[in-house]
Amino acid sequence: MSQTLTTPDLSTLTVGEVVASREFALTRDSLVRYAGASGDFNPIHYRDEVAVSVGLPGVLAHGMLTMGLAVQPVVDWAGDPARVVDYQVRFTRPVLVDGATGANVTVTAKVGALDVEAQIARIDLTVTFNDQTVLGKAQARVSLAAVAVA
């Protein structure tokens, strides 16, 4: 079954509008799988005793995993990953992934600004874990310009 991707219409968007939200459940298994895919096998991402020995409160999710999860709702909303023309964040807090209960990361994507001339929507992301922001100044710039079909 094929799915038709539709691009959001810039003219219908308003600053402050929530365009996407999602919750992601992370487990220690998620971290091990991500380590395998990324090649980042730092043991602070899967071994409590190593994380604690370097002064951390416990096992942390990979920063790039958190960053990747955060932009996914925007990619889904935009309908095409190529429409995300810029994406930046500041890491503000770690995501601690408990061995038994895991961690839930919540993402809310809101329109932060609209550039009608360039057909770009700036989408501001609020990314939280345990009701605390884990990514600061998280913003994606999304091109909503019509694409010529050959």
C-alpha positions in Angstrom: 0.0 0.0 0.0 1.6 3.3 -1.0 1.2 6.5 1.0 0.8 9.9 -0.5 2.9 12.5 1.3 1.4 15.9 1.6 3.4 19.0 2.3 1.9 21.4 4.8 0.6 24.7 3.4 2.6 27.6 4.7 -0.4 30.0 4.2 -2.4 28.0 6.7 0.2 28.0 9.5 0.2 30.4 12.5 3.0 31.2 14.8 2.5 29.3 18.1 0.5 26.5 16.4 1.5 23.0 17.5 2.1 21.0 14.4 3.3 17.7 15.9 3.9 16.0 19.2 5.1 12.6 20.2 6.4 10.6 23.2 9.3 8.2 22.7 9.9 5.3 25.1 13.6 4.5 25.5 14.9 1.3 27.1 18.4 0.0 27.7 17.8 -2.2 24.6 17.1 0.9 22.6 20.5 2.3 23.7 22.4 -0.9 22.8 20.7 -1.0 19.3 21.6 2.7 18.8 25.2 2.0 19.8 25.3 -0.8 17.2 23.9 1.5 14.5 26.0 4.5 15.3 29.2 2.8 16.4 29.2 4.8 19.7 29.9 2.0 22.2 30.8 4.3 25.2 29.8 2.2 28.2 28.1 5.2 29.9 25.3 4.4 27.6 24.7 0.9 28.8 26.6 0.1 32.1 25.6 1.7 35.4 28.9 1.1 37.1 30.9 2.8 34.4 28.5 5.8 34.3 28.6 6.2 38.1 32.4 5.8 38.1 32.8 8.9 35.9 30.4 10.9 38.1 27.2 10.5 36.2 23.9 9.6 38.0 23.4 6.6 35.8 23.2 5.4 32.2 22.5 8.2 29.7 20.9 8.1 26.3 23.2 9.1 23.5 22.8 12.8 22.7 22.5 12.1 19.0 19.8 9.6 19.6 17.8 12.2 21.6 18.4 14.8 18.9 17.3 12.3 16.2 14.1 11.4 18.0 13.3 15.1 18.6 13.3 15.9 14.9 11.3 12.9 13.7 7.8 14.4 14.4 8.9 17.4 12.2 10.1 15.1 9.4 6.8 13.2 9.6 4.8 16.5 9.6 6.8 17.9 6.6 6.2 14.7 4.6 9.8 14.5 3.3 13.0 14.5 5.3 14.7 16.7 2.6 12.4 19.5 3.5 14.3 20.0 6.8 17.0 22.4 5.6 18.5 23.2 9.0 18.3 21.6 12.4 20.1 22.8 15.5 19.9 22.1 19.3 21.8 22.7 22.5 22.1 19.8 24.9 21.0 21.1 28.3 20.3 17.9 30.4 21.0 14.2 30.0 18.3 11.6 29.5 18.8 9.0 32.2 17.6 5.6 31.1 16.7 3.4 34.1 17.4 -0.3 33.7 13.9 -1.3 34.8 11.6 1.6 33.8 13.5 3.1 30.9 12.8 6.8 30.0 10.1 8.7 28.2 11.1 11.6 26.0 8.3 14.0 25.0 8.5 16.2 21.9 6.2 19.1 21.0 6.8 21.0 17.7 5.4 24.5 17.4 5.6 27.1 14.6 8.2 29.6 15.8 8.4 31.9 12.8 7.2 32.0 9.1 9.2 33.4 6.2 6.6 33.7 3.5 9.1 35.0 0.9 11.5 32.0 1.3 8.6 29.6 2.1 10.4 28.5 5.3 8.7 27.6 8.6 10.9 27.6 11.7 9.7 24.9 14.0 10.6 25.2 17.6 10.9 22.0 19.6 10.3 21.5 23.2 12.0 18.2 24.3 11.5 17.0 27.8 12.3 14.1 30.1 10.8 14.0 33.6 9.2 17.4 32.9 12.6 19.0 32.4 13.9 20.4 29.1 16.8 18.3 27.7 17.4 20.2 24.4 17.5 23.9 24.4 17.1 26.2 21.4 16.0 23.2 19.4 14.8 24.5 16.0 14.3 23.0 12.6 13.9 25.1 9.5 11.5 23.5 7.0 11.1 24.4 3.4 7.5 24.3 2.3 8.1 25.6 -1.2 6.4 23.8 -4.0 8.6 21.2 -5.7 8.6 21.0 -9.5 7.8 17.6 -10.8 9.7 16.5 -13.9 
